[in-house]
């Protein structure tokens, strides 16, 4: 007789705790607060390639994992271009894609990346704790991951998450 109310109370408590999480959509990242993992990319066409040293240049920047086959990557692209126009340095990692498709994507939509490289095997993505594409990491001037955002950068995310993360990275 006592078991059903106890089970109900336990389930209700789990729901209350789950609903009070800070951001229920956020995926955990073991990278935040740590040095960015190694940059291991191959050249993508004749685009400039970035290195570990570029992540430790004293300035805040973004590392964006993307692919031409990724519809959300296409949706976020105008917002990456806005950030580029504002002077934000963005490094692109083309993830598990065909080089000709990736270069066609950039030719069609524009290239918001200061430098880019290909991660055809997905090894760099694994090292960075990637869940999928698009995924964006905010890096401070010393090469530390300040914040990670999984999913497309929408207008709302741009205003509420990314710009705030860039300010935080610039202050560190």
QUINOR-V27281 format. One record per residue. N is the residue number from 0. RES is the residue in one small letter. SS is DSSP state (~ for helix, > for strand, _ for the rest). Layout:
# QUINOR-V27281
n->N res->RES ss->SS
n->N res->RES ss->SS
This chain:
# QUINOR-V27281
n->0 res->x ss->_
n->1 res->x ss->~
n->2 res->x ss->~
n->3 res->x ss->~
n->4 res->x ss->~
n->5 res->x ss->~
n->6 res->x ss->~
n->7 res->x ss->~
n->8 res->x ss->~
n->9 res->x ss->~
n->10 res->x ss->~
n->11 res->x ss->~
n->12 res->x ss->~
n->13 res->x ss->~
n->14 res->x ss->~
n->15 res->x ss->~
n->16 res->x ss->~
n->17 res->x ss->~
n->18 res->x ss->~
n->19 res->x ss->_
n->20 res->x ss->_
n->21 res->x ss->_
n->22 res->x ss->_
n->23 res->x ss->_
n->24 res->x ss->_
n->25 res->x ss->_
n->26 res->x ss->_
n->27 res->x ss->_
n->28 res->x ss->_
n->29 res->x ss->_
n->30 res->x ss->_
n->31 res->x ss->_
n->32 res->x ss->_
n->33 res->x ss->_
n->34 res->x ss->>
n->35 res->x ss->_
n->36 res->x ss->_
n->37 res->x ss->_
n->38 res->x ss->_
n->39 res->x ss->_
n->40 res->x ss->_
n->41 res->x ss->>
n->42 res->x ss->_
n->43 res->x ss->_
n->44 res->x ss->_
n->45 res->x ss->_
n->46 res->x ss->_
n->47 res->x ss->_
n->48 res->x ss->_
n->49 res->x ss->_
n->50 res->x ss->_
n->51 res->x ss->~
n->52 res->x ss->~
n->53 res->x ss->~
n->54 res->x ss->~
n->55 res->x ss->_
n->56 res->x ss->_
n->57 res->x ss->_
n->58 res->x ss->_
n->59 res->x ss->_
n->60 res->x ss->>
n->61 res->x ss->>
n->62 res->x ss->>
n->63 res->x ss->>
n->64 res->x ss->>
n->65 res->x ss->>
n->66 res->x ss->_
n->67 res->x ss->_
n->68 res->x ss->_
n->69 res->x ss->_
n->70 res->x ss->~
n->71 res->x ss->~
n->72 res->x ss->~
n->73 res->x ss->~
n->74 res->x ss->~
n->75 res->x ss->~
n->76 res->x ss->~
n->77 res->x ss->~
n->78 res->x ss->~
n->79 res->x ss->~
n->80 res->x ss->~
n->81 res->x ss->~
n->82 res->x ss->~
n->83 res->x ss->~
n->84 res->x ss->~
n->85 res->x ss->_
n->86 res->x ss->_
n->87 res->x ss->_
n->88 res->x ss->>
n->89 res->x ss->>
n->90 res->x ss->>
n->91 res->x ss->>
n->92 res->x ss->>
n->93 res->x ss->>
n->94 res->x ss->>
n->95 res->x ss->_
n->96 res->x ss->_
n->97 res->x ss->_
n->98 res->x ss->~
n->99 res->x ss->~
n->100 res->x ss->~
n->101 res->x ss->~
n->102 res->x ss->~
n->103 res->x ss->~
n->104 res->x ss->~
n->105 res->x ss->~
n->106 res->x ss->~
n->107 res->x ss->~
n->108 res->x ss->~
n->109 res->x ss->_
n->110 res->x ss->_
n->111 res->x ss->_
n->112 res->x ss->_
n->113 res->x ss->_
n->114 res->x ss->>
n->115 res->x ss->>
n->116 res->x ss->>
n->117 res->x ss->>
n->118 res->x ss->>
n->119 res->x ss->_
n->120 res->x ss->_
n->121 res->x ss->_
n->122 res->x ss->~
n->123 res->x ss->~
n->124 res->x ss->~
n->125 res->x ss->~
n->126 res->x ss->~
n->127 res->x ss->_
n->128 res->x ss->_
n->129 res->x ss->_
n->130 res->x ss->_
n->131 res->x ss->_
n->132 res->x ss->_
n->133 res->x ss->_
n->134 res->x ss->>
n->135 res->x ss->>
n->136 res->x ss->>
n->137 res->x ss->>
n->138 res->x ss->>
n->139 res->x ss->_
n->140 res->x ss->_
n->141 res->x ss->_
n->142 res->x ss->_
n->143 res->x ss->>
n->144 res->x ss->>
n->145 res->x ss->>
n->146 res->x ss->>
n->147 res->x ss->>
n->148 res->x ss->>
n->149 res->x ss->>
n->150 res->x ss->_
n->151 res->x ss->_
n->152 res->x ss->_
n->153 res->x ss->_
n->154 res->x ss->~
n->155 res->x ss->~
n->156 res->x ss->~
n->157 res->x ss->~
n->158 res->x ss->~
n->159 res->x ss->~
n->160 res->x ss->~
n->161 res->x ss->~
n->162 res->x ss->~
n->163 res->x ss->~
n->164 res->x ss->~
n->165 res->x ss->~
n->166 res->x ss->~
n->167 res->x ss->~
n->168 res->x ss->~
n->169 res->x ss->~
n->170 res->x ss->~
n->171 res->x ss->_
